[in-house]
Amino acid sequence: MSKIKKAVIPAAGFGTRFLPVTKAIPKEMLPIVDTPTLQYVVEEAVKSGINEILIILGKNKKCIEDHFDISVELEQLLQRTGKTDYLKQVHDISNMAHIYYVRQKEMNGSGMAVLEAEAFVGNEPFAVLYGDDIIYNPEKPCLKQLMDAYETTGKIILGCQNVPREEAPKYGIIQPGNTKGKYTEIKKLVEKPPIDKLPSTLASIGRYILTPDVFDILKHTPAMPNGEVCLTDAIQTIADTTGAYAYTFDGKRYDVGDKLGYIQATVEYGLRDENLKEGLKKYLKSLKL
Ligand code: G1P
């Protein structure tokens, strides 16, 4: 079985839930404390041992490329002014991994976004990470857990967690087959089911290990009435044929594509920051709510 060496991060959405800021700034560049959400996702891939990353861009995403590029003027300025901590931080970002970009010309769904990665991926299994989900696990990154699960099963893997019942309709939900510990066979993956038709509360959380047969499947997957081709439909085809697993990963997950989830992530990452935590704690305690 080939090892997973490549990751794909779709970042082509409009970010409508965060308008007006996303009119000119990609939602992936919104910061949690001082770091763009997309950088957390790239770091998760890098810490999992991946150093070939393709970011799928939409329109107006030039600042994403700039963020991961070297910034000679800024580095010279930081050098001249002796700000060596910042210099290291800025330089390390441009050195994290080999990052490539492709532009998705039409906004025609998560399936078509992933199809843009075909030439980059070639004939190997690969990871897909959605930028709306940030997963905190300082011991073992979520993606590494899924890569290990793939080595165990040899089947495609979806990173999953149980979510509260009332939130389940926001997700792709697993209809479970056999379950053993953290592994659940996927019978069906139902995209955003209504609350009275939930097959379970085990939700797919924006982390996938896929095999390259997904590309041909995507080319033959019919678009939904809104014209979008959904990655979920192609995954269902794989689950029906070669099989697929949900893996319940360990880690605290933040839905940073949602305003409340974004604020929660900001507060909790702030509380983890050595320089901020005392001041922030004091401030939070002072709020008479
Ligand atoms: C996408 C997927 C869905 C998954 C979710 C996780 O939905 O289609 O299956 O549960 O990401 O964040 P979206 O949030 O893009 O609507």
Boltz pocket constraint, residues with backbone or C-beta under 6 A from the ligand:
constraints:
  - pocket:
      binder: B
      contacts: [[A, 110], [A, 130], [A, 132], [A, 133], [A, 170], [A, 171], [A, 172], [A, 173], [A, 191], [A, 203], [A, 204], [A, 205], [A, 206], [A, 232]]
      max_distance: 6.0
